[in-house]
């Protein structure tokens, strides 16, 4: 299995080093970065695009990486926010034929109340092709790919100052994230778990994956949605450390990105050490 980060908020700086054999390695120089996420996943039987970033940057970075996106047979959107599906119109404008999978509820209208109400849903101009499948729950695609949603809330999902809402007939109400879905990839004896932002809580997602597969994934790629624009309080720091400690109970290596936050990552790294790494635009993992 090969995993390439096509779109992410940042790229590795020239003076930054992670000498761990488990760390991602640079594989191309991205033409840019943005607040968004997209992974290119190559397995024995599939070429998968997991999320599409926020814009047409996906196309530019794929070209820089020498990746032919027309080879994609499956496109999966983790949830209905622009920074994960905003690049889909650009993808569809020049590439067709891939099976597109998202939860039906991902097409609803989503808002952030940070500072002021702001629409953060999928692009209004998005026109989904006939080869789109709007899901209402889990889906087993084949022996390699499995999607799950409807994640039980055994552990509280951290909010960290990001009030997210869904628009309903009665107004803006708290988002229950039923539109969030995760991907399990099984390839050559390894299991990889992909989540976009883990809005439902990374601990809940890990627990659900364990129940489905009857084992822990070998590697996990996900934002943890812990980034806070304001200063971290003592309670915030304690909560982040608590999450890191609980993640250590799973037999997995974690690669985080996008919405985790630099300070928040560093706090988790103190506990998780070589079990936690960043993955950024232009980096690759091979298992």
One Martini backbone bead per residue (centre of mass of N, CA, C, O) as a GRO file, in nm:
protein
  287
    1UNK     BB    1   0.097   0.036   0.022
    2UNK     BB    2   0.019   0.370  -0.090
    3UNK     BB    3   0.069   0.706   0.055
    4UNK     BB    4  -0.039   1.036  -0.051
    5UNK     BB    5  -0.006   1.378   0.018
    6UNK     BB    6  -0.164   1.621  -0.171
    7UNK     BB    7  -0.331   1.764   0.070
    8UNK     BB    8  -0.236   2.030   0.297
    9UNK     BB    9  -0.153   2.284   0.516
   10UNK     BB   10   0.147   2.165   0.485
   11UNK     BB   11   0.504   2.159   0.480
   12UNK     BB   12   0.814   2.063   0.492
   13UNK     BB   13   1.086   2.182   0.616
   14UNK     BB   14   1.427   2.191   0.546
   15UNK     BB   15   1.503   2.171   0.879
   16UNK     BB   16   1.325   1.917   0.901
   17UNK     BB   17   1.331   1.620   1.115
   18UNK     BB   18   1.248   1.256   1.083
   19UNK     BB   19   1.422   0.958   1.169
   20UNK     BB   20   1.205   0.773   1.167
   21UNK     BB   21   1.100   0.478   1.011
   22UNK     BB   22   0.781   0.575   1.044
   23UNK     BB   23   0.810   0.813   0.880
   24UNK     BB   24   0.751   1.013   0.649
   25UNK     BB   25   0.837   1.086   0.308
   26UNK     BB   26   0.953   1.263   0.070
   27UNK     BB   27   0.817   1.283  -0.294
   28UNK     BB   28   0.724   1.592  -0.335
   29UNK     BB   29   0.669   1.922  -0.465
   30UNK     BB   30   0.448   2.132  -0.385
   31UNK     BB   31   0.267   2.404  -0.521
   32UNK     BB   32   0.087   2.384  -0.252
   33UNK     BB   33  -0.126   2.500   0.014
   34UNK     BB   34  -0.410   2.413   0.238
   35UNK     BB   35  -0.718   2.407   0.389
   36UNK     BB   36  -0.680   2.064   0.366
   37UNK     BB   37  -0.760   1.725   0.220
   38UNK     BB   38  -0.553   1.462   0.049
   39UNK     BB   39  -0.549   1.120  -0.061
   40UNK     BB   40  -0.335   0.880  -0.214
   41UNK     BB   41  -0.431   0.537  -0.288
   42UNK     BB   42  -0.240   0.231  -0.318
   43UNK     BB   43  -0.329  -0.086  -0.426
   44UNK     BB   44  -0.373  -0.385  -0.568
   45UNK     BB   45  -0.694  -0.285  -0.672
   46UNK     BB   46  -0.645   0.040  -0.620
   47UNK     BB   47  -0.746   0.391  -0.681
   48UNK     BB   48  -0.755   0.640  -0.426
   49UNK     BB   49  -0.961   0.917  -0.327
   50UNK     BB   50  -0.921   1.094  -0.019
   51UNK     BB   51  -1.032   1.348  -0.073
   52UNK     BB   52  -0.999   1.709  -0.228
   53UNK     BB   53  -0.999   1.943  -0.080
   54UNK     BB   54  -1.077   2.302  -0.159
   55UNK     BB   55  -0.955   2.280  -0.461
   56UNK     BB   56  -0.743   2.276  -0.752
   57UNK     BB   57  -0.480   2.181  -0.607
   58UNK     BB   58  -0.499   1.882  -0.660
   59UNK     BB   59  -0.409   1.896  -0.960
   60UNK     BB   60  -0.131   2.030  -0.918
   61UNK     BB   61  -0.010   1.818  -0.719
   62UNK     BB   62  -0.045   1.571  -0.896
   63UNK     BB   63   0.140   1.673  -1.119
   64UNK     BB   64   0.394   1.706  -0.935
   65UNK     BB   65   0.374   1.381  -0.861
   66UNK     BB   66   0.284   1.209  -1.120
   67UNK     BB   67  -0.035   1.187  -1.107
   68UNK     BB   68  -0.307   1.003  -1.244
   69UNK     BB   69  -0.637   1.067  -1.176
   70UNK     BB   70  -0.777   0.883  -1.398
   71UNK     BB   71  -0.709   0.613  -1.221
   72UNK     BB   72  -0.938   0.651  -1.049
   73UNK     BB   73  -1.198   0.437  -0.897
   74UNK     BB   74  -1.209   0.599  -0.609
   75UNK     BB   75  -1.420   0.831  -0.424
   76UNK     BB   76  -1.383   0.976  -0.092
   77UNK     BB   77  -1.587   1.137   0.144
   78UNK     BB   78  -1.574   1.207   0.480
   79UNK     BB   79  -1.736   1.490   0.442
   80UNK     BB   80  -1.944   1.804   0.421
   81UNK     BB   81  -1.674   1.978   0.370
   82UNK     BB   82  -1.486   2.194   0.179
   83UNK     BB   83  -1.188   2.083   0.273
   84UNK     BB   84  -1.282   1.783   0.135
   85UNK     BB   85  -1.486   1.877  -0.133
   86UNK     BB   86  -1.387   2.137  -0.306
   87UNK     BB   87  -1.222   1.962  -0.539
   88UNK     BB   88  -1.443   1.806  -0.702
   89UNK     BB   89  -1.513   1.991  -0.944
   90UNK     BB   90  -1.228   1.981  -1.068
   91UNK     BB   91  -1.212   1.679  -1.105
   92UNK     BB   92  -1.483   1.653  -1.283
   93UNK     BB   93  -1.388   1.846  -1.524
   94UNK     BB   94  -1.146   1.609  -1.615
   95UNK     BB   95  -1.282   1.356  -1.457
   96UNK     BB   96  -1.406   1.024  -1.518
   97UNK     BB   97  -1.548   0.706  -1.365
   98UNK     BB   98  -1.547   0.729  -1.079
   99UNK     BB   99  -1.633   0.622  -0.775
  100UNK     BB  100  -1.868   0.796  -0.564
  101UNK     BB  101  -1.845   0.841  -0.200
  102UNK     BB  102  -2.121   0.940   0.015
  103UNK     BB  103  -2.308   1.079   0.231
  104UNK     BB  104  -2.612   1.211   0.201
  105UNK     BB  105  -2.567   1.427   0.439
  106UNK     BB  106  -2.329   1.587   0.291
  107UNK     BB  107  -2.553   1.780   0.133
  108UNK     BB  108  -2.586   1.956   0.347
  109UNK     BB  109  -2.592   2.244   0.557
  110UNK     BB  110  -2.291   2.401   0.672
  111UNK     BB  111  -2.166   2.556   0.984
  112UNK     BB  112  -1.979   2.819   1.130
  113UNK     BB  113  -1.948   3.013   1.453
  114UNK     BB  114  -1.683   3.138   1.409
  115UNK     BB  115  -1.735   3.469   1.489
  116UNK     BB  116  -1.923   3.384   1.229
  117UNK     BB  117  -2.142   3.285   1.020
  118UNK     BB  118  -2.036   3.001   0.805
  119UNK     BB  119  -2.007   2.842   0.518
  120UNK     BB  120  -1.887   2.471   0.497
  121UNK     BB  121  -1.982   2.329   0.264
  122UNK     BB  122  -2.039   2.222  -0.020
  123UNK     BB  123  -2.038   2.320  -0.325
  124UNK     BB  124  -2.304   2.459  -0.490
  125UNK     BB  125  -2.187   2.373  -0.791
  126UNK     BB  126  -2.220   2.084  -0.741
  127UNK     BB  127  -2.220   1.801  -0.978
  128UNK     BB  128  -2.327   1.490  -0.968
  129UNK     BB  129  -2.277   1.200  -1.098
  130UNK     BB  130  -2.399   0.883  -1.172
  131UNK     BB  131  -2.138   0.751  -1.009
  132UNK     BB  132  -2.296   0.815  -0.749
  133UNK     BB  133  -2.302   0.731  -0.392
  134UNK     BB  134  -2.556   0.756  -0.153
  135UNK     BB  135  -2.522   0.707   0.174
  136UNK     BB  136  -2.671   0.521   0.486
  137UNK     BB  137  -2.384   0.404   0.581
  138UNK     BB  138  -2.248   0.118   0.537
  139UNK     BB  139  -1.964  -0.031   0.333
  140UNK     BB  140  -1.877  -0.310   0.137
  141UNK     BB  141  -1.681  -0.339  -0.139
  142UNK     BB  142  -1.438  -0.532  -0.049
  143UNK     BB  143  -1.152  -0.685   0.070
  144UNK     BB  144  -1.016  -0.381   0.095
  145UNK     BB  145  -1.295  -0.212   0.128
  146UNK     BB  146  -1.429   0.002   0.399
  147UNK     BB  147  -1.724   0.159   0.529
  148UNK     BB  148  -1.791   0.387   0.807
  149UNK     BB  149  -2.053   0.492   1.032
  150UNK     BB  150  -2.220   0.575   1.298
  151UNK     BB  151  -2.060   0.679   1.558
  152UNK     BB  152  -2.020   0.605   1.864
  153UNK     BB  153  -2.037   0.784   2.195
  154UNK     BB  154  -1.829   0.687   2.433
  155UNK     BB  155  -1.668   0.941   2.384
  156UNK     BB  156  -1.597   1.255   2.401
  157UNK     BB  157  -1.612   1.510   2.172
  158UNK     BB  158  -1.409   1.745   2.082
  159UNK     BB  159  -1.434   2.107   2.020
  160UNK     BB  160  -1.242   2.360   2.063
  161UNK     BB  161  -1.406   2.624   1.953
  162UNK     BB  162  -1.603   2.463   1.720
  163UNK     BB  163  -1.899   2.565   1.617
  164UNK     BB  164  -2.109   2.329   1.465
  165UNK     BB  165  -2.354   2.332   1.193
  166UNK     BB  166  -2.694   2.269   1.092
  167UNK     BB  167  -2.936   2.321   0.855
  168UNK     BB  168  -3.273   2.381   0.933
  169UNK     BB  169  -3.603   2.459   0.964
  170UNK     BB  170  -3.518   2.570   1.273
  171UNK     BB  171  -3.217   2.604   1.201
  172UNK     BB  172  -2.929   2.612   1.382
  173UNK     BB  173  -2.773   2.306   1.464
  174UNK     BB  174  -2.607   2.070   1.594
  175UNK     BB  175  -2.374   1.865   1.482
  176UNK     BB  176  -2.377   1.495   1.444
  177UNK     BB  177  -2.202   1.360   1.209
  178UNK     BB  178  -2.351   1.161   1.000
  179UNK     BB  179  -2.154   1.246   0.746
  180UNK     BB  180  -1.940   1.067   0.865
  181UNK     BB  181  -1.659   0.882   0.720
  182UNK     BB  182  -1.474   0.576   0.703
  183UNK     BB  183  -1.165   0.408   0.607
  184UNK     BB  184  -1.085   0.070   0.523
  185UNK     BB  185  -0.763  -0.077   0.453
  186UNK     BB  186  -0.681  -0.393   0.298
  187UNK     BB  187  -0.324  -0.487   0.261
  188UNK     BB  188  -0.101  -0.719   0.287
  189UNK     BB  189  -0.185  -0.748   0.611
  190UNK     BB  190  -0.282  -0.451   0.623
  191UNK     BB  191  -0.424  -0.179   0.824
  192UNK     BB  192  -0.606   0.115   0.726
  193UNK     BB  193  -0.708   0.430   0.868
  194UNK     BB  194  -0.951   0.677   0.755
  195UNK     BB  195  -0.978   1.028   0.844
  196UNK     BB  196  -1.041   1.349   0.839
  197UNK     BB  197  -1.141   1.493   1.152
  198UNK     BB  198  -1.280   1.341   1.384
  199UNK     BB  199  -1.557   1.461   1.499
  200UNK     BB  200  -1.644   1.196   1.674
  201UNK     BB  201  -1.377   1.095   1.764
  202UNK     BB  202  -1.098   0.908   1.768
  203UNK     BB  203  -1.181   0.700   1.985
  204UNK     BB  204  -1.447   0.611   1.852
  205UNK     BB  205  -1.324   0.521   1.585
  206UNK     BB  206  -1.132   0.308   1.697
  207UNK     BB  207  -1.345   0.134   1.836
  208UNK     BB  208  -1.509   0.068   1.577
  209UNK     BB  209  -1.282  -0.065   1.418
  210UNK     BB  210  -1.227  -0.292   1.618
  211UNK     BB  211  -1.510  -0.420   1.598
  212UNK     BB  212  -1.508  -0.480   1.291
  213UNK     BB  213  -1.201  -0.627   1.276
  214UNK     BB  214  -1.090  -0.755   1.546
  215UNK     BB  215  -0.878  -0.514   1.531
  216UNK     BB  216  -0.615  -0.313   1.487
  217UNK     BB  217  -0.477  -0.082   1.322
  218UNK     BB  218  -0.166  -0.012   1.199
  219UNK     BB  219  -0.280   0.257   1.062
  220UNK     BB  220  -0.342   0.620   1.108
  221UNK     BB  221  -0.532   0.872   0.921
  222UNK     BB  222  -0.575   1.193   1.090
  223UNK     BB  223  -0.756   1.423   1.208
  224UNK     BB  224  -0.846   1.561   1.550
  225UNK     BB  225  -0.981   1.835   1.614
  226UNK     BB  226  -0.789   2.041   1.832
  227UNK     BB  227  -0.773   2.311   1.727
  228UNK     BB  228  -0.698   2.632   1.883
  229UNK     BB  229  -0.705   2.975   1.859
  230UNK     BB  230  -0.673   2.987   2.140
  231UNK     BB  231  -0.568   2.944   2.432
  232UNK     BB  232  -0.466   2.700   2.631
  233UNK     BB  233  -0.584   2.529   2.878
  234UNK     BB  234  -0.555   2.310   3.128
  235UNK     BB  235  -0.794   2.140   3.033
  236UNK     BB  236  -0.706   2.105   2.743
  237UNK     BB  237  -0.434   1.967   2.799
  238UNK     BB  238  -0.556   1.730   2.957
  239UNK     BB  239  -0.729   1.623   2.723
  240UNK     BB  240  -0.504   1.568   2.521
  241UNK     BB  241  -0.347   1.371   2.703
  242UNK     BB  242  -0.580   1.170   2.734
  243UNK     BB  243  -0.599   1.091   2.438
  244UNK     BB  244  -0.311   0.992   2.403
  245UNK     BB  245  -0.326   0.770   2.617
  246UNK     BB  246  -0.560   0.609   2.481
  247UNK     BB  247  -0.415   0.557   2.206
  248UNK     BB  248  -0.192   0.368   2.338
  249UNK     BB  249  -0.404   0.119   2.358
  250UNK     BB  250  -0.340   0.099   2.067
  251UNK     BB  251  -0.210  -0.101   1.787
  252UNK     BB  252  -0.085   0.190   1.663
  253UNK     BB  253  -0.005   0.421   1.404
  254UNK     BB  254   0.007   0.780   1.385
  255UNK     BB  255  -0.125   1.017   1.132
  256UNK     BB  256  -0.128   1.359   1.136
  257UNK     BB  257  -0.344   1.655   1.056
  258UNK     BB  258  -0.477   1.974   0.965
  259UNK     BB  259  -0.676   1.982   1.274
  260UNK     BB  260  -0.480   1.950   1.527
  261UNK     BB  261  -0.223   2.111   1.577
  262UNK     BB  262   0.080   2.204   1.691
  263UNK     BB  263   0.051   2.212   2.000
  264UNK     BB  264  -0.118   1.954   2.019
  265UNK     BB  265   0.088   1.764   1.898
  266UNK     BB  266   0.319   1.812   2.103
  267UNK     BB  267   0.164   1.700   2.344
  268UNK     BB  268   0.118   1.414   2.224
  269UNK     BB  269   0.417   1.341   2.165
  270UNK     BB  270   0.512   1.314   2.460
  271UNK     BB  271   0.345   1.042   2.486
  272UNK     BB  272   0.374   0.885   2.189
  273UNK     BB  273   0.602   0.946   2.010
  274UNK     BB  274   0.655   0.689   1.772
  275UNK     BB  275   0.319   0.681   1.742
  276UNK     BB  276   0.361   0.986   1.626
  277UNK     BB  277   0.285   1.171   1.320
  278UNK     BB  278   0.336   1.368   1.057
  279UNK     BB  279   0.138   1.462   0.758
  280UNK     BB  280   0.223   1.611   0.444
  281UNK     BB  281   0.260   1.769   0.179
  282UNK     BB  282   0.464   1.544  -0.013
  283UNK     BB  283   0.406   1.275   0.139
  284UNK     BB  284   0.503   0.925   0.224
  285UNK     BB  285   0.361   0.594   0.248
  286UNK     BB  286   0.492   0.254   0.299
  287UNK     BB  287   0.374  -0.106   0.341
   0.00000   0.00000   0.00000
